[in-house]
């Protein structure tokens, strides 16, 4: 029996992270955290979106803003019980990270649609909070519907669903 978890984390300034890349997949060696004894839990992927912005103002009025956002995997917070690890479970964990990237792209799209105003700082923060809530919901539904990877038919469905969504939001991916 396999039960998998997902963690949504903020990034500390000193913590080593892996940035999501289209050409790279997670490996079990990326999971450096100490495994927890959580019954049938085999692995946990800790990932999240980091976000920074700056606002340019002139005479107290916002005249522009810049932002950067990235999807990260946190190796020291992610863990696996090596004796229970499998390629199938690793693909399930990779999809958690892919869901994080999908929400990063949705976030970038939402930012691109914001209008410059005196409320831009609040709007950026609200948009970030909302995308994190949406991502947490999707991560939970993914685990529920795939029964934490045990339902292989649902796992294939989710893989196809996320692959299509990443393509749909392809204009908002990180360029190398």
Backbone as numpy.savetxt, mean C-alpha at the origin, in Angstrom:
# Nx Ny Nz CAx CAy CAz Cx Cy Cz
-3.55 -24.93 7.31 -4.38 -23.74 7.31 -3.51 -22.50 7.31
-3.85 -21.55 6.48 -3.08 -20.32 6.42 -3.98 -19.15 6.74
-3.49 -18.29 7.59 -4.17 -17.04 7.88 -3.13 -15.96 7.76
-3.44 -14.94 7.00 -2.47 -13.89 6.76 -3.00 -12.57 7.23
-2.12 -11.67 7.53 -2.54 -10.37 8.01 -1.97 -9.25 7.19
-2.45 -8.08 7.46 -2.00 -6.88 6.77 -1.84 -5.78 7.80
-0.81 -5.00 7.69 -0.63 -3.85 8.56 -0.44 -2.60 7.74
-1.03 -1.53 8.18 -0.87 -0.24 7.54 -0.02 0.61 8.46
1.11 1.08 7.99 2.05 1.75 8.86 2.47 3.10 8.28
2.86 3.97 9.16 3.50 5.21 8.75 5.00 4.97 8.71
5.72 5.80 8.06 7.16 5.61 7.90 7.91 6.45 8.92
8.86 5.83 9.60 9.73 6.61 10.47 10.92 7.07 9.62
11.62 8.06 10.11 12.73 8.62 9.34 13.92 7.68 9.23
14.06 6.72 10.15 15.23 5.86 10.16 14.94 4.45 9.66
13.72 4.13 9.43 13.36 2.77 9.05 13.63 2.54 7.56
14.34 1.45 7.27 14.59 1.07 5.88 13.28 0.56 5.27
13.01 0.99 4.06 11.77 0.59 3.38 12.11 0.15 1.96
11.19 -0.61 1.38 11.26 -0.93 -0.04 10.16 -0.16 -0.73
10.49 0.51 -1.80 9.48 1.23 -2.57 8.91 0.27 -3.61
7.59 0.37 -3.83 6.94 -0.49 -4.81 7.54 -0.24 -6.18
7.83 -1.32 -6.91 8.35 -1.22 -8.27 7.62 -2.22 -9.15
7.28 -1.78 -10.32 6.56 -2.64 -11.26 7.38 -3.87 -11.65
8.69 -3.72 -11.68 9.57 -4.80 -12.14 10.13 -5.65 -11.01
9.73 -5.41 -9.78 10.26 -6.17 -8.64 9.13 -6.75 -7.81
9.31 -7.97 -7.39 8.34 -8.65 -6.54 8.97 -8.87 -5.17
8.14 -8.95 -4.15 8.64 -9.27 -2.82 9.24 -10.67 -2.81
10.23 -10.84 -1.95 10.84 -12.15 -1.71 10.70 -12.42 -0.21
10.70 -13.68 0.16 10.60 -13.98 1.59 11.74 -13.35 2.37
12.88 -13.18 1.75 14.02 -12.55 2.45 13.76 -11.08 2.77
12.74 -10.48 2.16 12.37 -9.09 2.48 11.64 -8.99 3.81
11.10 -10.09 4.29 10.32 -10.12 5.53 11.29 -10.34 6.69
11.67 -9.27 7.36 12.73 -9.34 8.36 12.24 -9.24 9.80
10.95 -9.04 9.98 10.40 -8.93 11.33 10.35 -10.26 12.04
10.22 -10.18 13.36 10.10 -11.37 14.18 8.68 -11.93 14.05
8.54 -13.19 13.64 7.20 -13.77 13.48 6.42 -13.76 14.80
5.15 -13.51 14.68 4.25 -13.52 15.84 3.53 -14.87 15.88
3.16 -15.28 17.06 2.39 -16.50 17.22 0.92 -16.12 17.24
0.31 -16.12 16.07 -1.08 -15.72 15.92 -1.89 -16.87 15.31
-1.77 -18.03 15.91 -2.51 -19.19 15.42 -1.99 -19.64 14.07
-2.87 -19.60 13.07 -2.52 -20.07 11.73 -1.91 -18.98 10.85
-1.61 -17.83 11.40 -1.05 -16.74 10.60 0.34 -17.15 10.13
0.54 -17.10 8.81 1.80 -17.49 8.20 2.71 -16.29 7.98
2.12 -15.15 7.58 2.92 -13.97 7.23 2.10 -12.70 7.43
2.82 -11.60 7.56 2.17 -10.31 7.65 2.95 -9.31 6.81
2.24 -8.60 5.95 2.84 -7.56 5.12 2.48 -6.21 5.72
3.50 -5.45 6.07 3.30 -4.08 6.55 3.66 -3.15 5.39
2.69 -2.39 4.95 2.93 -1.46 3.85 2.08 -0.23 4.07
2.43 0.83 3.38 1.68 2.07 3.52 2.13 3.10 2.51
1.49 4.24 2.57 1.78 5.34 1.66 2.42 6.46 2.46
3.59 6.89 2.02 4.20 8.08 2.63 3.83 9.27 1.75
3.70 10.42 2.37 3.19 11.60 1.67 3.81 12.86 2.27
4.29 13.72 1.39 4.82 15.02 1.80 4.30 16.06 0.81
4.16 17.28 1.30 3.77 18.35 0.39 4.35 19.67 0.87
4.43 20.59 -0.05 4.83 21.95 0.29 3.87 22.89 -0.43
3.60 23.99 0.21 2.68 24.98 -0.36 3.46 26.29 -0.54
3.39 26.83 -1.74 4.03 28.11 -2.01 2.98 29.20 -1.78
3.38 30.21 -1.02 2.43 31.31 -0.83 3.11 32.64 -1.13
2.26 33.57 -1.46 2.71 34.93 -1.75 1.76 35.87 -1.02
2.30 36.65 -0.13 1.49 37.58 0.67 0.37 36.85 1.41
0.69 35.66 1.94 -0.30 34.92 2.72 -1.33 34.17 1.91
-1.18 34.16 0.59 -2.13 33.47 -0.28 -1.42 32.32 -0.99
-2.04 31.12 -0.97 -1.46 29.97 -1.65 -1.45 30.22 -3.16
-0.26 30.04 -3.76 -0.13 30.24 -5.19 0.32 28.96 -5.91
0.60 27.92 -5.14 1.00 26.65 -5.73 1.30 25.63 -4.65
1.37 24.36 -5.07 1.78 23.32 -4.13 2.45 22.19 -4.90
3.29 21.47 -4.20 3.96 20.28 -4.72 3.74 19.16 -3.72
3.67 17.95 -4.23 3.53 16.82 -3.33 4.28 15.62 -3.88
4.69 14.75 -2.98 5.27 13.47 -3.35 4.62 12.41 -2.49
4.39 11.27 -3.08 3.79 10.15 -2.36 4.39 8.86 -2.92
4.63 7.90 -2.04 5.23 6.64 -2.44 4.56 5.50 -1.69
4.56 4.33 -2.32 4.08 3.11 -1.67 5.30 2.37 -1.12
5.23 2.05 0.17 6.36 1.41 0.83 5.98 0.08 1.46
6.97 -0.80 1.51 6.92 -2.06 2.25 7.92 -1.91 3.38
7.52 -2.30 4.58 8.34 -2.13 5.77 8.90 -3.50 6.19
10.15 -3.82 5.79 10.72 -5.14 6.08 10.75 -5.52 7.55
11.12 -4.60 8.42 11.25 -4.94 9.84 9.91 -5.13 10.53
8.84 -4.67 9.92 7.50 -4.84 10.48 6.75 -5.98 9.80
7.33 -6.52 8.74 6.73 -7.63 7.99 7.43 -8.92 8.39
6.66 -9.97 8.50 7.26 -11.22 8.96 6.61 -12.43 8.34
7.33 -13.57 8.46 6.84 -14.84 7.93 7.35 -15.96 8.82
6.52 -16.98 8.97 6.95 -18.24 9.57 7.56 -19.05 8.44
8.87 -19.09 8.36 9.57 -19.69 7.22 9.14 -21.14 6.96
8.87 -21.90 7.99 8.51 -23.31 7.80 7.16 -23.47 7.12
6.33 -22.44 7.18 5.00 -22.50 6.57 4.93 -21.71 5.26
6.02 -21.07 4.89 6.04 -20.19 3.71 5.87 -21.01 2.43
5.20 -20.39 1.46 5.03 -21.01 0.14 4.97 -19.90 -0.91
5.15 -20.29 -2.15 5.03 -19.34 -3.26 3.63 -18.76 -3.31
2.64 -19.59 -3.07 1.24 -19.14 -3.08 1.00 -18.04 -2.04
1.50 -18.25 -0.83 1.32 -17.26 0.24 2.09 -15.98 -0.11
3.28 -16.12 -0.67 4.05 -14.94 -1.05 3.30 -14.11 -2.10
2.64 -14.77 -3.05 1.85 -14.04 -4.04 0.69 -13.30 -3.37
0.11 -13.92 -2.36 -0.96 -13.26 -1.61 -0.41 -12.00 -0.93
0.75 -12.13 -0.32 1.36 -10.97 0.36 1.75 -9.89 -0.64
2.26 -10.29 -1.80 2.60 -9.32 -2.84 1.37 -8.51 -3.24
0.22 -9.18 -3.30 -0.99 -8.47 -3.70 -1.40 -7.43 -2.65
-1.10 -7.69 -1.39 -1.32 -6.64 -0.37 -0.50 -5.40 -0.72
0.75 -5.61 -1.11 1.61 -4.49 -1.49 1.10 -3.84 -2.77
0.61 -4.63 -3.72 0.04 -4.09 -4.96 -1.21 -3.25 -4.66
-2.00 -3.65 -3.69 -3.18 -2.87 -3.29 -2.73 -1.53 -2.73
-1.63 -1.52 -2.02 -1.07 -0.26 -1.52 -0.69 0.64 -2.69
-0.02 0.08 -3.69 0.35 0.84 -4.88 -0.89 1.36 -5.61
-1.92 0.54 -5.72 -3.16 0.98 -6.36 -3.71 2.21 -5.65
-3.72 2.19 -4.34 -4.26 3.34 -3.61 -3.34 4.55 -3.69
-2.05 4.32 -3.84 -1.14 5.43 -4.10 -1.54 6.11 -5.41
-1.80 5.30 -6.43 -2.19 5.87 -7.73 -3.53 6.60 -7.63
-4.47 6.06 -6.89 -5.75 6.73 -6.69 -5.54 8.06 -5.97
-4.64 8.05 -5.01 -4.31 9.26 -4.26 -3.71 10.32 -5.17
-2.76 9.90 -6.01 -2.15 10.85 -6.95 -3.20 11.44 -7.90
-4.12 10.61 -8.35 -5.18 11.12 -9.23 -6.03 12.14 -8.48
-6.40 11.82 -7.25 -7.22 12.75 -6.46 -6.48 14.07 -6.25
-5.19 14.01 -5.98 -4.41 15.24 -5.80 -4.40 16.06 -7.09
-4.29 15.38 -8.22 -4.25 16.10 -9.50 -5.55 16.83 -9.78
-6.63 16.42 -9.14 -7.93 17.05 -9.35 -8.23 18.15 -8.32
-7.35 18.34 -7.35 -7.59 19.39 -6.35 -7.37 20.77 -6.97
-8.18 21.69 -6.56 -8.06 23.08 -7.00 -7.32 23.87 -5.92
-6.44 24.72 -6.35 -5.68 25.55 -5.43 -6.62 26.52 -4.71
-6.55 26.51 -3.39 -7.37 27.41 -2.58 -6.69 27.64 -1.25
-7.29 28.49 -0.43 -6.73 28.71 0.91 -6.91 27.48 1.80
-7.70 26.51 1.35 -7.95 25.27 2.09 -7.10 24.10 1.60
-6.11 24.35 0.74 -5.39 23.25 0.08 -4.70 22.33 1.09
-4.14 22.87 2.15 -3.47 22.02 3.14 -4.47 21.05 3.76
-5.62 21.57 4.14 -6.67 20.72 4.72 -7.16 19.69 3.70
-7.35 20.11 2.46 -7.82 19.20 1.42 -6.81 18.09 1.13
-5.52 18.42 1.12 -4.49 17.40 0.92 -4.52 16.37 2.05
-4.58 16.86 3.28 -4.61 15.96 4.43 -5.87 15.10 4.46
-7.00 15.70 4.15 -8.26 14.95 4.12 -8.22 13.88 3.04
-7.70 14.23 1.87 -7.59 13.28 0.77 -6.69 12.11 1.18
-5.59 12.41 1.85 -4.67 11.37 2.32 -5.35 10.46 3.35
-6.06 11.04 4.28 -6.78 10.24 5.29 -7.83 9.35 4.63
-8.57 9.90 3.69 -9.62 9.13 3.01 -9.05 7.97 2.20
-7.93 8.20 1.52 -7.36 7.12 0.71 -6.84 6.02 1.62
-6.29 6.38 2.77 -5.82 5.37 3.72 -6.98 4.55 4.28
-8.10 5.19 4.53 -9.28 4.46 5.00 -9.78 3.50 3.92
-9.86 3.98 2.69 -10.30 3.12 1.57 -9.35 1.94 1.39
-8.05 2.20 1.52 -7.08 1.13 1.35 -7.23 0.08 2.46
-7.42 0.52 3.69 -7.58 -0.42 4.80 -8.81 -1.30 4.59
-9.89 -0.70 4.09 -11.10 -1.48 3.81 -10.82 -2.52 2.74
-10.18 -2.11 1.65 -9.90 -3.06 0.57 -8.98 -4.18 1.05
-7.98 -3.86 1.85 -7.08 -4.89 2.36 -7.85 -5.92 3.18
-8.76 -5.44 3.99 -9.56 -6.34 4.84 -10.49 -7.21 3.99
-11.17 -6.59 3.02 -12.07 -7.34 2.15 -11.29 -8.38 1.35
-10.12 -8.00 0.87 -9.26 -8.94 0.14 -8.98 -10.19 0.99
-8.56 -9.98 2.22 -8.29 -11.13 3.09 -9.55 -11.94 3.38
-10.67 -11.25 3.58 -11.93 -11.97 3.86 -12.36 -12.80 2.65
-12.37 -12.19 1.48 -12.87 -12.88 0.29 -11.95 -14.00 -0.18
-10.66 -13.88 0.06 -9.72 -14.94 -0.32 -9.50 -15.92 0.83
-10.14 -15.67 1.96 -9.92 -16.47 3.17 -8.42 -16.56 3.44
-7.78 -15.39 3.38 -6.34 -15.27 3.65 -5.52 -16.19 2.76
-5.89 -16.27 1.51 -5.22 -16.99 0.42 -5.69 -18.43 0.25
-6.48 -18.94 1.17 -6.91 -20.35 1.09 -7.89 -20.60 -0.05
-8.70 -19.58 -0.42 -9.65 -19.72 -1.52 -8.91 -19.35 -2.81
-8.41 -20.35 -3.51 -7.58 -20.10 -4.68 -8.35 -19.46 -5.84
-9.63 -19.77 -5.97 -10.44 -19.14 -7.02 -10.58 -17.64 -6.73
-10.88 -17.31 -5.50 -10.99 -15.89 -5.12 -9.64 -15.19 -5.24
-8.57 -15.90 -4.95 -7.23 -15.32 -5.06 -6.95 -14.93 -6.51
-7.29 -15.79 -7.46 -7.11 -15.47 -8.89 -8.00 -14.29 -9.28
-9.24 -14.28 -8.80 -10.15 -13.16 -9.08 -9.51 -11.85 -8.62
-9.00 -11.82 -7.39 -8.41 -10.60 -6.85 -7.14 -10.22 -7.60
-6.35 -11.19 -7.99 -5.14 -10.88 -8.75 -5.52 -10.17 -10.05
-6.50 -10.71 -10.75 -6.95 -10.09 -12.01 -7.55 -8.71 -11.76
-8.34 -8.58 -10.71 -8.98 -7.31 -10.36 -7.93 -6.22 -10.10
-6.92 -6.55 -9.32 -5.89 -5.55 -8.98 -5.00 -5.27 -10.19
-4.67 -6.29 -10.96 -3.88 -6.06 -12.19 -4.60 -5.08 -13.12
-5.92 -5.29 -13.31 -6.71 -4.38 -14.18 -6.73 -2.97 -13.60
-6.94 -2.87 -12.30 -7.02 -1.54 -11.66 -5.68 -0.81 -11.76
-4.57 -1.52 -11.58 -3.26 -0.88 -11.72 -3.08 -0.35 -13.13
-3.55 -1.09 -14.12 -3.47 -0.62 -15.51 -4.37 0.60 -15.70
-5.58 0.55 -15.13 -6.51 1.67 -15.25 -5.92 2.97 -14.68
-5.10 2.84 -13.66 -4.48 4.01 -13.02 -3.02 4.15 -13.44
-2.67 3.59 -14.60 -1.30 3.59 -15.08 -0.70 4.98 -15.26
-1.53 5.98 -15.52 -1.02 7.34 -15.68 -0.49 7.93 -14.38
-0.74 7.27 -13.27 -0.36 7.81 -11.96 0.70 6.97 -11.25
1.35 6.08 -12.01 2.39 5.26 -11.40 3.70 6.06 -11.32
4.58 5.58 -10.46 5.88 6.20 -10.32 6.71 5.87 -11.54
7.33 6.87 -12.09 8.21 6.64 -13.23 9.62 6.43 -12.69
10.33 5.44 -13.24 11.68 5.14 -12.74 12.66 6.26 -12.98
